[in-house]
Amino acid sequence: MPKITYIEATGAATTLDLAEGWSLMQGATANGVEGILGECGGSCACATCHCYVDEARLGDLPAPSDGEQAMLENVAAPRRPNSRLACQIKATAALNGLVVHLPETQE
């Protein structure tokens, strides 16, 4: 199980063991991580699971789809080059140790 660390806007860190194939959004919402809402349930339709991926690990992720790119245009917090939607990132062994930062707001 890959370990993923979520850093909330307050600086609080939570490290979770996620089952492979779970999205980072599923892991966060199932474990009460503050800062990820996932209002659409992971269908890439709301942008309320916006996160900032550790820039050094961006190359470990598949490129964002056109749909994710479109949704990232609607994020409430500032969009950055390392912005991604947590619902579109699946936990894999290759992502073990990944750190994601959560924005101050999702709405």
C-alpha angles and dihedrals in degrees: 000000000000117000113229123187120209117198112200121214087257090059094252111143127210122185117199135185103227125198111244110263095030115120119239087243092055091050093050097046094044090053101042098250107171116231103042116088104170092194094174093051094243102308094124092246107114114033092222092127095061113152140168113239120213101268093223089061100046090101090060091064129078112251115269115264122241088256092054091047089053092049091049086064087068102051117132096217122059114290114233134185088261095049115129138160111251091215089065097052114084120203112246134163087257089064095054108138095020115157122206126185120213122220125240092252140019096188 
